[in-house]
């Protein structure tokens, strides 16, 4: 079985955050890719999706005749890159966008297209070239690159879903945009991620901040580390960095986390992990 390559294209949470003090970890919002067997699967369509599409267009990676894009949810920071993703405009590319948050493909299409409509956004005329698909939580769907993706529920306002991607004996589990503290949901996530090679966790807030942000749908790195330990994850990647968080602050958090577990990394745009 060929190696799986996981890459970060955007790890910032809530809104793009630029500036000289945010260059190391990057300012683009959530977008990850998992590639292997000559194919690719993308998780979330934040602003980082633009750079990924450009890399495909220029031949830096790919070509990929079929692409599966898995959405965790439709909050704007997770879909704002869609109309800037160059493969959408390529007639020879089959792009399937998946959601576990709807029971009908038509409802998914109506909701997503409403966001990409005037006066919020100029009329997007390329929906006919995109296949919008829904799948229920807990059901594994086959991926064009090979392997499967299985969605599971997270604790987040308006609902969100993590994804476990399995390819051969390797796996990546993404559980960003999750607020720890609901024991039942936390146990289900740990079960879904059991033994995964890479677990991507929400680490938006510090212990000092989280008390005033209950119900906002995010966690601390300490909570992410605990989830990783319960799941028996081989490596834990912390993501969804607060848009106000400067590089020095994220580096400090990473050092504190690694003092407890050397197999913890804080996501940086461009970071790759070979499974």
Phi, psi and omega in degrees: 000130180293158177294155171254133177249122175259133179225142177267126175249344177193131184229008180274150181255149167078313181198150176305140180226107179261183178124157183295338181268010181228031184276327185292316183264345175088160183250350183287148181275173200308124171197126178231153173233146175234118183235149180175153179063024181081006180234179183214144171235136181247141174243116178075151189237044175293188184297339176295342179296332180299313180294323178296316178298322179294321177298325176290317183296323182274355180085008177298322172226159180092198007282157179234105182293334177229136182228131170256127178244115183261122179262135174282322177189180189252017171301147196299327181292350180255358179228357188294343179277349187305309184288358179248012182269108191299326178300340176301328185268004181262115185293339183272357181260130173265116180246118175252126177251125187249142173221143174257009186264004182225152178264355179221140177301322183295321179294321176298312181298316181299317182291313182293320180291333178295325178292324182265047182226153176298149000270009180286321181209145178304149184308125180266117191255019187243017181297332182294339180267002181244137177260113179264123190229147177241153178211143181283152176302144176086355180254124180283131177249143180285142181255149180299328182281354187104160183080193184222162172231132182235121180274153176213153188286144173244170177257100186204144179304136182072000178089142176206162185224132171277171180223133169253123180253121179245132177218108187063230180267004183256151180209149173232133178236126183247118182229047176282170181052055179225134175258113178291159177127339173269106189302319182295313180293318179301319179295321179295321179294315178300323178292319180295329183264007189306124175071013184293149179288322180222125176245122179262120187239154175284129178220048186291318192247161171268169177301324181290329184274327192298329183299328181267006184232028176298136180088359180275348172092022183222171189228182174254165179293329178298319178292322176295321178296320178295320178297317179298320179295317180295325181280347185068032181292142180285327178214144181239129179248122180269134186218188181061051181296137179306136183297341178273350189282119178278164182305316182300321181290319180292321177299320179295318177298318180295319178298318179297318180293318182289338175295335177267325184208112183294343181267036175240134177228146173262129190297135174236142175302128181097347182295135178238149177222122180265125181260000000 
